[in-house]
Amino acid sequence: MPPVPQESQSKYLLLDIHLHDHVEALYTLIRHKAIIQYTHPFISVDFHTMADAFKTSVSGLEKELEGLITDNQIQAQITSHNKILYARHADQRNTTFQRVLQMGVELDKDVKAMLLRGNLFKHEYNAKATRKFGFS
């Protein structure tokens, strides 16, 4: 369980008759959401840098990340000896990028074909070709 942030912040919440039972759970959920948002845009994250950002120890952060990965809230894997978190969503980005490029190529091809058909129709190219070769 991560420590509750500074006593000055939490002491007022502990005095609230409705929140005092939920303060630790709320802080934990907020912290987990912050960790998820911190890790999401990166392909890899160094534990030491992340531990400094979250004001915790590397081993404590590792336990929190293990819990989030186990709960399927973060799609990543941990290398324990290097203390690095590697995201699994990098392949999704690459496949999405490749799919968008392919759709762009297909769109370009379709637009060129439509322009060609439009110009052929505009200049009555089919009618001229049928008369020239004697096809009716």
Secondary structure as UniProt FT lines:
FT   HELIX           7..15
FT   TURN            17..22
FT   HELIX           23..39
FT   TURN            40..41
FT   STRAND          44..46
FT   HELIX           47..53
FT   TURN            54..55
FT   HELIX           58..70
FT   TURN            71..72
FT   STRAND          76..79
FT   TURN            80..83
FT   STRAND          84..87
FT   HELIX           90..122
FT   TURN            123..124
FT   HELIX           125..132
FT   TURN            133..134
//
